[in-house]
Amino acid sequence: MTTVRATAPGKLVLIGEYAVLRGGPAMVSAVNRRASAELLGSESISLSELRIKNDGRRYGFEIQQGSVQWHDNPGEQGTLLEAAVQVLADRGLDVASLAPFSLQLCSQGFYADQSRKLGLGSSAAVAVALTGCLQQAVSGTRDCDAALAVHRIFQRNRGSGIDVCASYYGGDQAVHHGAVTALTWPADLQRLAVWTGVAASTSAMLNELDKFAAAHPRQHDSLLSALSAHATVAVQACEQGDAAALQEALKAFAAAMHDLDVVTGLGIWSAEHLALENLAAEAGLIYKPSGAGGGDFGLAIGADAEAVTRFRARVAETGFTCIDLEWGAAGLQLS
């Protein structure tokens, strides 16, 4: 009987949003909200089964010729498993050799309640946990490229892959042209994650950006190049342990995100993000959306502990939520 359990963390983007779409660098941190995949092989069952722990639903399936044949239609719930079986089959790994098995997936920690995601990269974390679990069960190996391929299929070839890299490797890291470099965040520079209370659709915003790029290619390239330049300075500052330079780069990047939003009308700086930016400015902190914007999380950053305390108090008064997260959490874990 084969039993494998894998967990993988979520993530928050520190800097580099949108710039990564044009080859710019990004800084990202793994956080301690974890997705899990647990595989249990047993000769006592005749049909493989996908269990979704979040809602308790179960879906029967078989694997035939490198693809999943469902007995019960899981809808989007089964897309990641289909992608994982396909990717591993292309690599010569036969998941069917494990069958029949029970596979349980869980991403409950990525939700504020039953209907609202927190925007911490749940699909990437599940993809990493699922792919690592299946690889370990079939061959005793694992690699990030497989997880990237699985998530790319799930996202229909959209996105940069930085969320997958954060989930797989963990820690604080810079991602640039597919290369991942571990970073050490300055110890005296505090990071505070603030949830806007509003879920955002990254794919919808990327679709709108694509439309703008098609209509205004030069302006699009100029705006994203500015973001990339500030992100590059931020990565270099972090590598050198220069907290002051890093803060200046973050401030400049936030301003460039404003410029992108004004020109494109994407809605990156939603009413919630603008309100939080004002609160951060009053407290003497830098603020920026984390990720595509429009909702989900924002980051307040500063070296003054008293300023962070003031900001926390004002956030609570205005109905937003500061969520205490472990930054630089461990990456993919297998047992």
N, C-alpha and C positions, 0 to 999 in steps of 0.2 A: 504493500500500500504506500503510495506517494503522498506526502504532505509537505507543502511549501507555503510559507506566508511571507509576503512582502509589504512594506510600507514605504511611502514616499511623501515628502513635504510639499506644501504650497509655496508660493513666492510672492514677493512684492518687488516691482521695478523701482530702483532708486533714481536712475537717470538713463536716458537713451530712447524713451518712447518715440515712436515714429521715425527717429533717425536710423534705427536698425533696418527699416524697410529699404533704405538706400545704402546699406553696407556700413553704417556708422556703428560705433561701439555702444554697449549698454552695461550698466551695473545693476545687478540683481541680488537679492538676498532670499535664501530659503527661510521659511517661517514654520513654526511648530503646529500647524494644522495639517494632519496627515491623512492620506488616503491609503486604503489597504486592499490587497488581493490575496485570497487564501484558496489554495487548491487542495482538494482531498480526493485521491484516487481510491476506488473501492470496487472489488469484484461483486459486491452485494447489490449494486445498482445496474440497471440495464440501459439506462439512457443518461447522457450527460446533462447537466443542469447548471444554468446561470442563476445565481441568487443575488438580488440587489438588497443589501441590508437596510438601506435608507427607507424603503417602503415595504420590505418583506415580500416582494414579488419574485416569482420563479419562472424560468423559461427553459423548456427542454430543447435539446439540440443534438445533432450528430455532426461529425466532421468527415467529409467525403472529398477526396482529391484536393486537399488543401483549402477547402472552403467550408463555412458553417451552414448547415441546413437546419433551419428552425422548425420545431414542432409547434411552438407557441411564439407568435410574433412579438419580439421585445421592442420594436420601434427603434428609436435612437439608442436605447439602453444597450443594444447588442452591437452597435457599430464599432466600438473599440475592440471587442473580441474578434469580430470579423477581420478587422484590419490587422490585429496581432497574428492571427492564424495565417493570413495571407503573407505578411512580411516574413514570418519565420519559415513558412514553406518555401519562399523564394530563396532563403538562406540554407535550405536543405534540412530544416528541423521540422519533424513531423509531429505536430501536437496530437494528432489522432492516435499516436502510439500510447498516449496516456489514458485514452478513453476506456471505459466511461469514467467521468470524474465530475465532482461538484466544485464549482468555482464561485466564490462569494466576493463581491466588490462592495466597498463602503467608502462614501465621501461625506458622511454626516457632519464632520467638523468644519466643512466648507459652507455651511448654511447658517444663516441667522435664525431662520425658522423653516417650516416646510416648503415655503414658496420663494424665499429670497436667498440667492447666493451672496456670499460675502465678496466675491471677486478676487480670490486668492489663487487662481489657476487650478481649479479642481480637475478639469479634463486632462491637463498635462500630468498632474500627480497620479491620477488613476491610470493613465497610459504608461507611465514609468513603472508603477507598482505591478500592473497587469503583465506588461512585457517582461519585466525582470522575473516575475513569478513563473511564467511559462518557460522562459529560457532556462531558468535554474532547474525546473522539473524535467525538461527534455534533455538538456546537455550539460548542466552544471556550470554554465557560463552566463555572462551578461554583458551588455554594452549599450552605450548611450545612443549610438546610431540607429539601432533597432527601434528604440523608444521614439526617437525623432521621426522615423519613417512611419510608425504607427500613428502618431499624433498628426503628422502631415496629411495622411489619408483622411483621418477623422475631420480635420479642418479644411479639407478640399484644397490643399496646397496653399493655404493662407497662413500668415503669421511668420515670425522670425525664428521660433524654436528656443528663445531664451528661457521661457518658462519650463520647458522640458529639461534644459541644461541645469537650471537651478534645482529642479526636483531630483534629478539624477545625482548630481555631484554634491549638492548641499553647500552650506557656508555662504560667504559673500564672494561674488565673482564678477569678473568682467568677461563679456562675450563679444567677440569681434571676428567676423568672417568665419564663424564656426569654431574658432579657437577659444578655449575656456581657460582663464587665468584666475587663480585664487587671489583674493585681496584681503587686506586687514583694514577694517574700518577704524578711523581714529577713535581712540578710547574716550576722548573728552568731547566727542560730538554725538549728542543724543538724537535718537530717531524715535518719532512717535507716530503710530499708525492711527488714522482717524477714519472711521467708516461714515460715509455720507447718509447711509440708510436707504440709498437708492441703487438698485442694480442697473448696470449698463451693459450694452451689447457692443463688444469690440468689433465683431464681424460687420455690424451695420455701419459703424463709423469708418471702418476700412473701405467698405463699399463706396461710401460717400467721398472718401479721399481719392479713390480710384477715378471717380467721375471728375473730380477737380483736376487731377493730374492729366487726364485725357484732354480736358478743355484748356488747361493752362500749364503746359509741361515745364516751361522755364521758371515760372513763378513757384511751382511745386518744388522743383529741384533746389531753388534758392532757399526756400523756407526750411527744407529738410537738411540742406547743407549747413545752415546756421545751427540747427539742433545738433548735428553731428560734431561740429567744431567745439561746441560747449561740452558735449559729452566726452570728447577726447581729452579736453583739459581736465575734466573731473576725474577721469580714470588715472591720468598721470599724477594728479594731486594725491589721490588715494594711495597709489603705489609709493609715493614719496612721503606719505604720512603728514602731508601739509593740510591741516584742517581748515586754515583760513582760505587757502586757494580753492579747496573743495567747496566751501560755502559760497564763494564768489561764483564759481562755475554753476552751482545749483541755482543760484539766484538768476544768473544770465540765462540758463536753460528754461527756467520758469517763464521769464519774459519772452523768450522765443516761442514757447508754447502759446502764450497769449497772442503773439503775432500770427502764428499759424491758425489759431482759432478765429481771429478777426477776419482774416482773408478768406478762409474756407467755409466758415459758418458751421463747423463740425459740432460745436457744442461741448468742446473739451472742458472749458471752464463753465460748468453748470452753475446755477444759482447757489447750490450747496457748496461747491468748491470756492466760489467767489466769497461767500460768507466766511468760510474757514480761512481763506487767505487773509481777509481783513482781521480776523481774530488773532492769527499768527503774527501779523504785522504789528498789532497793538501790543503783543507780548514780546516782540523783538525776535521773532523766529522767521525762518524761511519756510515757505509752503509751496507745494506743487501737487497736482494730481499724480497718482501712481498708476501707470498703465494708460489705456486709451482715454481716460477721463469720462466726463459725462455723468459720473456717479462712482460707485464702488469706493475705493480708498484714496485718501490723500496722505501726504507725508509732511509733518512739521519737524524741522531740523534746526538745532542750535546747540551752542556750547554752554549756555547759561542755565543751570539747573532751576534757578528761581523763575526764569522765563518759561520754562517747560511747565512748572507747577501752576503758574498763572494761566497759561494756555489751557491746561487740563481743566481747571476750574471753570473757565469761560465756555469751553466746549460742553461741559456737563450742563451748564446753565441754559445753553441754547438748544439742547436736545440732540446733539450729535453724540457719537460714541467713540471714545478712545479705547482701543482694544490692545491689551498688553500681549505682545507676541515675543517669542524668543527669536531674535535675529540670528542668522547664520546657522540655522538648524541642520542636523545631520541629513545627508542625502538618502538614497535608496538603501534600505535595510532588508536583509533576507534572513530567514530562519527556517 
